[in-house]
Amino acid sequence: MNISSTPAVQSATSAAAAPTSDAVNILVLKKALNTQAAAAATLIQALPQPPALATTGAVGTRVNTFA
């Protein structure tokens, strides 16, 4: 009699492997999120600084209209 093909054995085997599989999936998700966070931080740092407001004159001293 081959018991490896019974549904009870298959469900028990799947249930035993589930916590390990979940832990691996969570670890991969954390690594992917960390990689995306690092890439986003690099992109933000690469943005140019906006020009400063003018200190004299009638234009550009209160609102920066640079586009």
Rosetta constraint file for C-alpha pairs under 8 A:
AtomPair CA 3 CA 9 HARMONIC 7.15 0.50
AtomPair CA 4 CA 9 HARMONIC 6.16 0.50
AtomPair CA 4 CA 10 HARMONIC 7.12 0.50
AtomPair CA 5 CA 9 HARMONIC 7.10 0.50
AtomPair CA 5 CA 10 HARMONIC 6.90 0.50
AtomPair CA 6 CA 10 HARMONIC 6.39 0.50
AtomPair CA 7 CA 11 HARMONIC 6.08 0.50
AtomPair CA 8 CA 12 HARMONIC 6.15 0.50
AtomPair CA 9 CA 13 HARMONIC 6.10 0.50
AtomPair CA 10 CA 14 HARMONIC 6.16 0.50
AtomPair CA 11 CA 15 HARMONIC 6.02 0.50
AtomPair CA 12 CA 16 HARMONIC 6.18 0.50
AtomPair CA 13 CA 17 HARMONIC 6.35 0.50
AtomPair CA 14 CA 18 HARMONIC 6.12 0.50
AtomPair CA 15 CA 19 HARMONIC 7.77 0.50
AtomPair CA 17 CA 21 HARMONIC 6.22 0.50
AtomPair CA 18 CA 22 HARMONIC 6.02 0.50
AtomPair CA 19 CA 23 HARMONIC 6.15 0.50
AtomPair CA 20 CA 24 HARMONIC 6.29 0.50
AtomPair CA 21 CA 25 HARMONIC 6.17 0.50
AtomPair CA 22 CA 26 HARMONIC 6.15 0.50
AtomPair CA 23 CA 27 HARMONIC 6.18 0.50
AtomPair CA 24 CA 28 HARMONIC 6.24 0.50
AtomPair CA 25 CA 29 HARMONIC 6.18 0.50
AtomPair CA 26 CA 30 HARMONIC 6.16 0.50
AtomPair CA 27 CA 31 HARMONIC 6.29 0.50
AtomPair CA 28 CA 32 HARMONIC 6.19 0.50
AtomPair CA 29 CA 33 HARMONIC 6.17 0.50
AtomPair CA 30 CA 34 HARMONIC 6.14 0.50
AtomPair CA 31 CA 35 HARMONIC 6.16 0.50
AtomPair CA 32 CA 36 HARMONIC 6.21 0.50
AtomPair CA 33 CA 37 HARMONIC 6.09 0.50
AtomPair CA 34 CA 38 HARMONIC 6.20 0.50
AtomPair CA 35 CA 39 HARMONIC 6.24 0.50
AtomPair CA 36 CA 40 HARMONIC 6.09 0.50
AtomPair CA 37 CA 41 HARMONIC 6.14 0.50
AtomPair CA 38 CA 42 HARMONIC 6.23 0.50
AtomPair CA 39 CA 43 HARMONIC 6.28 0.50
AtomPair CA 40 CA 44 HARMONIC 6.19 0.50
AtomPair CA 41 CA 45 HARMONIC 6.17 0.50
AtomPair CA 42 CA 46 HARMONIC 6.22 0.50
AtomPair CA 43 CA 47 HARMONIC 6.68 0.50
AtomPair CA 51 CA 66 HARMONIC 7.66 0.50
AtomPair CA 52 CA 64 HARMONIC 7.74 0.50
AtomPair CA 53 CA 60 HARMONIC 6.00 0.50
AtomPair CA 53 CA 61 HARMONIC 5.70 0.50
AtomPair CA 53 CA 62 HARMONIC 7.27 0.50
AtomPair CA 53 CA 63 HARMONIC 7.26 0.50
AtomPair CA 53 CA 64 HARMONIC 5.77 0.50
AtomPair CA 54 CA 59 HARMONIC 7.58 0.50
AtomPair CA 54 CA 60 HARMONIC 5.27 0.50
AtomPair CA 54 CA 61 HARMONIC 4.82 0.50
AtomPair CA 55 CA 60 HARMONIC 7.97 0.50
AtomPair CA 55 CA 61 HARMONIC 5.68 0.50
AtomPair CA 56 CA 61 HARMONIC 6.60 0.50
AtomPair CA 57 CA 61 HARMONIC 7.02 0.50
AtomPair CA 60 CA 64 HARMONIC 5.59 0.50
AtomPair CA 60 CA 65 HARMONIC 6.83 0.50
